[in-house]
Amino acid sequence: MHQVFDGGSVILLHEFIDKYIESKYEAFTKYVKGLKQDLDAVENAILNRNISNGPIEGVNNKIKLLRRIRYGRAGPELVNAVSVLSSISKFTYAEYAI
């Protein structure tokens, strides 16, 4: 299966599905049925590997962190400090554990 994703081959994906749709192992059959249900999404993920929602998820995580800090006992000074630090590209939350 790694050849499908590493090589970016939709043809190998369809060969994999055809090979394991009728498997004696229930786990394979269940996995392949899930692939078939989301076939368009899986094909798009294989063909468009350079597109990522990582930057959006990073912003969401920063917002969630600020919200958790705010609902805790943190004062406005700490919330402001974390929001300023979060705009720095090399900032990691592990270095400033709260």
N, C-alpha and C positions, 0 to 999 in steps of 0.2 A: 504494500500500500504506500510505503514511503516513496516509491518510484513515481507514483501518480503525482504526488505533491511536489517532490523535488524536481522532477522533470517537467512539470506543468503540462501533463498530457491528459486531455479529456478522453482520448481513445482508450488509454489504459484504465481509466476509471470505469468506462462502460464494460471493458473486458473483465475487470474485477467484479462488477455487479453481476454480469452474466455467469461468471464462474461460481460465485458463492451464494446466489439466490436460492439454490436448492442444496444446502449443505446439511450434513448430518449433525453439525454443531449448531445449537440453537442461537448461541451468541453471534455467530457469523451471519446467520439468516436475519436476526433482528437488526444487526448493524446495517446490513445491505438494504433492508426494507426502509430504514431511516434515511439512508443515502438517497434512495429512490424518491422518497417523499419530498426531500429538499434538493432535488437534483439541480434545479436552476441555480440555487444559492451555492451549492458545492462547485458546480462548473464555473460560476463567476469568481469564486474564491481561488480556484486553480488558475484561471486565466488572468486575473487581476491581482496578483500577489503584491504589487507595489503600492496598492491603495490600502490605507490603514485608518482606523478610527482611534488610534492611539493618542494623538494630540487632544482630541475631544474628551477621551476618557481621563486624561491627565488633568484637564481643567475641572471636570466633574469631581475628581478625587480631591482637588484643592478646595472646591466649594464645600464638599461634604466635611472635610477636616475643619474648616472654619466654622461650620454650623455645629459640629460636635464640640468644638472648643467653646463656642458662645453659649451653648446650653449647659455647659459645665460651670465651674466656679471661676473661669477665666475672666479677667477684667478687659476693658476696651483696649488697654495698652498692649496686652498680649495678642489680642486678635489683630490689632494694627501691625504689630511686629511680624507676625506670621504671614499676614497678607503682603507685606513689603518683601519679606524674604522669599515668598513663593514666586515672586516675579523675577527672581534671579535664576538664570538657567542652570547653575551648578548647585542649587539648593537641594538638599535631601532632608526629609523629615527625620530620618534616623539620627542625624547629627544634632538635631534640636528637639529631642524627645521631651514631651510635655508631661 
